[in-house]
Amino acid sequence: MSDMVLRQDVINTACAMQASGLSPQRSGNVSVRSGDGFLITPTGMSYEDLTPEDVAYVAMDGSQPEGQRKPSSEWHMHQALFAARPEAQAVVHAHSAFAVALACLREDIPPFHYMIAVAGGKDIRCADYATFGTEDLARNAVAAMTDRKACLLANHGQLAFGDSLTSALELAHEVEDLCAQYWRARQVGNPVILDDAEMARVIAKFAGYGQQPGEDA
């Protein structure tokens, strides 16, 4: 896929994230691998006004071309995740309402519903708090996403990755839906939590979920 197409895909994903209400105004950010680094939304610009040339490039060593737009303040977090997880091709960071609310409680989301496994494990962890845009936050996020594809960020929002921009955005929406369901369940009472054995069965079933005959396992 050409660089310009990837840049436009980043913009399209960011606009979709905003339009759906997943991350209001200029909050959140989107990135995708490109060459020896990644493309990421620029800081402080309205998504709907972006052109492909506005999308920033960051090399994996953190270096950036002169004269380009400044990348999102959270580029350290994207860089750290790409470096730690080779399977991650795209990353979505959102300030979605229910994820933010639960992240402010600094609690992991337990397996109240089997769909928690969509994030890769038996729970969705909440990363330890650190100031936004810092390398400390990047390290905390990567730690929380060990063997996971998504996490909450304490007093901040959520982070998700996928094998494409589409799958990363879909997972971010799934996380927000799960946060909303968990929040609502807790308004009524204490949700019944699925045990480790059941979650192991669910995770095993998810490994082949949706595959059609002839596709790789």
GIGI-V367953 format. One record per residue. N is the residue number from 1. RES is the residue in three letters. PSI is psi in radians with two decimals (none if undefined). OMEGA is omega in degrees with one decimal (* if undefined). NEAR is the number of other ideal C-beta (glycine too) atoms within 12 Angstrom. Layout:
n=N res=RES psi=PSI omega=OMEGA near=NEAR
n=N res=RES psi=PSI omega=OMEGA near=NEAR
This chain:
n=1 res=MET psi=2.36 omega=-176.2 near=18
n=2 res=SER psi=2.78 omega=-179.8 near=12
n=3 res=ASP psi=-0.75 omega=-178.5 near=20
n=4 res=MET psi=-0.66 omega=177.6 near=16
n=5 res=VAL psi=-0.76 omega=177.7 near=17
n=6 res=LEU psi=-0.75 omega=179.0 near=29
n=7 res=ARG psi=-0.75 omega=178.3 near=33
n=8 res=GLN psi=-0.61 omega=177.6 near=24
n=9 res=ASP psi=-0.65 omega=175.6 near=32
n=10 res=VAL psi=-0.80 omega=179.5 near=45
n=11 res=ILE psi=-0.80 omega=-179.1 near=35
n=12 res=ASN psi=-0.70 omega=-179.6 near=26
n=13 res=THR psi=-0.74 omega=178.6 near=43
n=14 res=ALA psi=-0.73 omega=178.3 near=45
n=15 res=CYS psi=-0.70 omega=178.0 near=26
n=16 res=ALA psi=-0.70 omega=178.0 near=27
n=17 res=MET psi=-0.77 omega=179.6 near=42
n=18 res=GLN psi=-0.82 omega=-176.1 near=31
n=19 res=ALA psi=-0.57 omega=-179.5 near=16
n=20 res=SER psi=-0.18 omega=-176.7 near=23
n=21 res=GLY psi=0.05 omega=-178.6 near=20
n=22 res=LEU psi=-0.61 omega=178.4 near=40
n=23 res=SER psi=1.86 omega=-171.6 near=38
n=24 res=PRO psi=2.70 omega=176.0 near=19
n=25 res=GLN psi=-2.22 omega=-177.2 near=18
n=26 res=ARG psi=0.20 omega=-177.6 near=24
n=27 res=SER psi=2.77 omega=178.9 near=32
n=28 res=GLY psi=3.05 omega=179.7 near=45
n=29 res=ASN psi=2.83 omega=-174.0 near=50
n=30 res=VAL psi=2.46 omega=177.5 near=50
n=31 res=SER psi=2.80 omega=176.9 near=48
n=32 res=VAL psi=2.52 omega=177.4 near=43
n=33 res=ARG psi=2.53 omega=175.9 near=36
n=34 res=SER psi=2.06 omega=-179.7 near=30
n=35 res=GLY psi=-2.25 omega=-179.5 near=17
n=36 res=ASP psi=0.39 omega=179.4 near=16
n=37 res=GLY psi=-2.46 omega=-179.3 near=27
n=38 res=PHE psi=2.72 omega=174.2 near=42
n=39 res=LEU psi=2.45 omega=-176.1 near=48
n=40 res=ILE psi=2.62 omega=177.7 near=47
n=41 res=THR psi=2.51 omega=179.4 near=50
n=42 res=PRO psi=2.83 omega=-178.9 near=35
n=43 res=THR psi=2.47 omega=169.7 near=27
n=44 res=GLY psi=0.34 omega=-179.9 near=19
n=45 res=MET psi=2.50 omega=176.9 near=26
n=46 res=SER psi=2.30 omega=-177.0 near=19
n=47 res=TYR psi=-0.69 omega=-175.6 near=33
n=48 res=GLU psi=-0.26 omega=179.7 near=18
n=49 res=ASP psi=-0.04 omega=-174.9 near=16
n=50 res=LEU psi=2.56 omega=168.8 near=32
n=51 res=THR psi=2.84 omega=179.9 near=17
n=52 res=PRO psi=-0.59 omega=-179.5 near=24
n=53 res=GLU psi=-0.35 omega=-179.9 near=20
n=54 res=ASP psi=-0.40 omega=-178.8 near=28
n=55 res=VAL psi=2.30 omega=-174.2 near=39
n=56 res=ALA psi=2.65 omega=175.2 near=40
n=57 res=TYR psi=2.38 omega=175.9 near=37
n=58 res=VAL psi=2.19 omega=176.2 near=39
n=59 res=ALA psi=2.81 omega=-177.3 near=23
n=60 res=MET psi=-0.31 omega=174.6 near=24
n=61 res=ASP psi=0.06 omega=178.1 near=12
n=62 res=GLY psi=-0.13 omega=-179.7 near=20
n=63 res=SER psi=2.66 omega=-175.8 near=16
n=64 res=GLN psi=2.46 omega=179.8 near=24
n=65 res=PRO psi=2.49 omega=176.2 near=17
n=66 res=GLU psi=2.54 omega=174.2 near=9
n=67 res=GLY psi=-0.11 omega=179.8 near=9
n=68 res=GLN psi=2.99 omega=174.1 near=21
n=69 res=ARG psi=2.62 omega=175.8 near=27
n=70 res=LYS psi=2.36 omega=179.5 near=24
n=71 res=PRO psi=2.88 omega=174.6 near=35
n=72 res=SER psi=2.53 omega=178.2 near=39
n=73 res=SER psi=-0.30 omega=-179.3 near=26
n=74 res=GLU psi=0.35 omega=-176.5 near=41
n=75 res=TRP psi=-0.51 omega=177.6 near=39
n=76 res=HIS psi=-0.69 omega=-177.8 near=34
n=77 res=MET psi=-0.74 omega=177.9 near=48
n=78 res=HIS psi=-0.79 omega=179.5 near=47
n=79 res=GLN psi=-0.83 omega=-177.7 near=37
n=80 res=ALA psi=-0.68 omega=-179.0 near=34
n=81 res=LEU psi=-0.75 omega=176.8 near=46
n=82 res=PHE psi=-0.68 omega=-178.9 near=37
n=83 res=ALA psi=-0.65 omega=-175.6 near=25
n=84 res=ALA psi=-0.47 omega=-173.1 near=24
n=85 res=ARG psi=1.60 omega=-178.3 near=30
n=86 res=PRO psi=-0.47 omega=-178.5 near=12
n=87 res=GLU psi=-0.26 omega=179.6 near=21
n=88 res=ALA psi=2.08 omega=178.1 near=36
n=89 res=GLN psi=-0.39 omega=-179.4 near=28
n=90 res=ALA psi=2.62 omega=-176.3 near=43
n=91 res=VAL psi=2.39 omega=175.0 near=55
n=92 res=VAL psi=2.22 omega=174.5 near=52
n=93 res=HIS psi=2.17 omega=-175.7 near=51
n=94 res=ALA psi=2.65 omega=174.2 near=45
n=95 res=HIS psi=0.96 omega=-176.7 near=33
n=96 res=SER psi=2.51 omega=-166.1 near=40
n=97 res=ALA psi=-0.91 omega=-176.0 near=24
n=98 res=PHE psi=-0.61 omega=175.8 near=34
n=99 res=ALA psi=-0.72 omega=177.6 near=47
n=100 res=VAL psi=-0.79 omega=-178.7 near=31
n=101 res=ALA psi=-0.81 omega=-179.4 near=27
n=102 res=LEU psi=-0.58 omega=177.8 near=37
n=103 res=ALA psi=-0.50 omega=178.4 near=38
n=104 res=CYS psi=-0.28 omega=173.3 near=21
n=105 res=LEU psi=-0.23 omega=-179.5 near=20
n=106 res=ARG psi=0.76 omega=179.0 near=21
n=107 res=GLU psi=2.53 omega=169.5 near=23
n=108 res=ASP psi=2.69 omega=174.3 near=29
n=109 res=ILE psi=2.01 omega=-176.7 near=44
n=110 res=PRO psi=3.01 omega=-179.4 near=27
n=111 res=PRO psi=1.17 omega=175.5 near=30
n=112 res=PHE psi=-0.34 omega=179.8 near=32
n=113 res=HIS psi=2.51 omega=-176.6 near=29
n=114 res=TYR psi=-0.40 omega=-178.5 near=26
n=115 res=MET psi=-0.15 omega=172.3 near=29
n=116 res=ILE psi=-0.55 omega=-178.4 near=35
n=117 res=ALA psi=-0.27 omega=179.2 near=34
n=118 res=VAL psi=-0.42 omega=179.3 near=35
n=119 res=ALA psi=0.04 omega=171.9 near=43
n=120 res=GLY psi=-0.10 omega=-178.0 near=32
n=121 res=GLY psi=-2.85 omega=-174.7 near=27
n=122 res=LYS psi=-0.09 omega=177.1 near=32
n=123 res=ASP psi=3.02 omega=171.4 near=33
n=124 res=ILE psi=1.97 omega=-174.7 near=46
n=125 res=ARG psi=2.74 omega=172.4 near=35
n=126 res=CYS psi=2.08 omega=-179.9 near=36
n=127 res=ALA psi=2.56 omega=176.2 near=38
n=128 res=ASP psi=2.63 omega=-177.5 near=25
n=129 res=TYR psi=2.49 omega=168.4 near=22
n=130 res=ALA psi=2.72 omega=-179.5 near=25
n=131 res=THR psi=2.45 omega=-177.6 near=19
n=132 res=PHE psi=2.57 omega=176.3 near=30
n=133 res=GLY psi=0.13 omega=-177.1 near=24
n=134 res=THR psi=2.80 omega=175.4 near=21
n=135 res=GLU psi=-0.47 omega=175.9 near=21
n=136 res=ASP psi=-0.77 omega=178.1 near=21
n=137 res=LEU psi=-0.70 omega=178.7 near=34
n=138 res=ALA psi=-0.80 omega=179.2 near=34
n=139 res=ARG psi=-0.73 omega=-179.5 near=22
n=140 res=ASN psi=-0.69 omega=-179.9 near=32
n=141 res=ALA psi=-0.79 omega=179.4 near=46
n=142 res=VAL psi=-0.71 omega=178.8 near=33
n=143 res=ALA psi=-0.76 omega=-179.5 near=24
n=144 res=ALA psi=-0.42 omega=-178.1 near=40
n=145 res=MET psi=0.25 omega=172.2 near=39
n=146 res=THR psi=2.14 omega=-177.4 near=19
n=147 res=ASP psi=0.43 omega=177.8 near=21
n=148 res=ARG psi=2.83 omega=176.7 near=37
n=149 res=LYS psi=-0.02 omega=179.9 near=38
n=150 res=ALA psi=2.75 omega=175.2 near=52
n=151 res=CYS psi=2.91 omega=167.7 near=45
n=152 res=LEU psi=2.74 omega=175.6 near=45
n=153 res=LEU psi=2.05 omega=-173.1 near=45
n=154 res=ALA psi=2.28 omega=178.1 near=30
n=155 res=ASN psi=0.64 omega=-172.0 near=24
n=156 res=HIS psi=-1.22 omega=-174.9 near=37
n=157 res=GLY psi=-2.44 omega=-178.7 near=42
n=158 res=GLN psi=2.83 omega=-179.0 near=53
n=159 res=LEU psi=2.38 omega=-179.7 near=52
n=160 res=ALA psi=2.60 omega=174.4 near=53
n=161 res=PHE psi=2.85 omega=178.9 near=43
n=162 res=GLY psi=-3.10 omega=178.6 near=34
n=163 res=ASP psi=0.07 omega=175.5 near=20
n=164 res=SER psi=2.92 omega=175.9 near=24
n=165 res=LEU psi=-0.66 omega=179.7 near=40
n=166 res=THR psi=-0.83 omega=-177.7 near=22
n=167 res=SER psi=-0.59 omega=178.0 near=26
n=168 res=ALA psi=-0.75 omega=179.1 near=45
n=169 res=LEU psi=-0.71 omega=178.3 near=40
n=170 res=GLU psi=-0.73 omega=-179.8 near=28
n=171 res=LEU psi=-0.69 omega=177.6 near=41
n=172 res=ALA psi=-0.69 omega=176.2 near=47
n=173 res=HIS psi=-0.71 omega=178.2 near=32
n=174 res=GLU psi=-0.76 omega=179.7 near=35
n=175 res=VAL psi=-0.77 omega=179.2 near=48
n=176 res=GLU psi=-0.73 omega=177.9 near=40
n=177 res=ASP psi=-0.75 omega=179.2 near=29
n=178 res=LEU psi=-0.69 omega=177.5 near=37
n=179 res=CYS psi=-0.73 omega=178.9 near=42
n=180 res=ALA psi=-0.75 omega=179.1 near=27
n=181 res=GLN psi=-0.74 omega=-179.7 near=25
n=182 res=TYR psi=-0.75 omega=178.6 near=33
n=183 res=TRP psi=-0.79 omega=-178.9 near=26
n=184 res=ARG psi=-0.72 omega=179.3 near=18
n=185 res=ALA psi=-0.66 omega=-179.1 near=21
n=186 res=ARG psi=-0.30 omega=175.3 near=21
n=187 res=GLN psi=-0.47 omega=-177.2 near=13
n=188 res=VAL psi=-0.65 omega=-177.6 near=12
n=189 res=GLY psi=-2.72 omega=179.2 near=9
n=190 res=ASN psi=1.98 omega=-178.7 near=11
n=191 res=PRO psi=2.54 omega=173.9 near=20
n=192 res=VAL psi=2.21 omega=-174.9 near=14
n=193 res=ILE psi=2.27 omega=177.1 near=21
n=194 res=LEU psi=2.49 omega=-176.6 near=22
n=195 res=ASP psi=2.99 omega=-175.8 near=14
n=196 res=ASP psi=-0.65 omega=-178.6 near=16
n=197 res=ALA psi=-0.76 omega=179.2 near=12
n=198 res=GLU psi=-0.73 omega=-179.7 near=20
n=199 res=MET psi=-0.58 omega=175.9 near=28
n=200 res=ALA psi=-0.70 omega=177.3 near=18
n=201 res=ARG psi=-0.73 omega=-179.8 near=17
n=202 res=VAL psi=-0.79 omega=-179.6 near=25
n=203 res=ILE psi=-0.69 omega=177.6 near=28
n=204 res=ALA psi=-0.70 omega=178.5 near=16
n=205 res=LYS psi=-0.63 omega=179.9 near=17
n=206 res=PHE psi=-0.47 omega=-177.3 near=23
n=207 res=ALA psi=-0.52 omega=179.6 near=15
n=208 res=GLY psi=0.18 omega=-175.5 near=13
n=209 res=TYR psi=2.30 omega=174.3 near=16
n=210 res=GLY psi=-0.08 omega=-178.8 near=11
n=211 res=GLN psi=2.53 omega=-179.7 near=12
n=212 res=GLN psi=2.78 omega=178.6 near=9
n=213 res=PRO psi=2.35 omega=179.7 near=7
n=214 res=GLY psi=-0.25 omega=178.5 near=6
n=215 res=GLU psi=2.67 omega=177.7 near=9
n=216 res=ASP psi=2.56 omega=178.7 near=8
n=217 res=ALA psi=none omega=* near=11
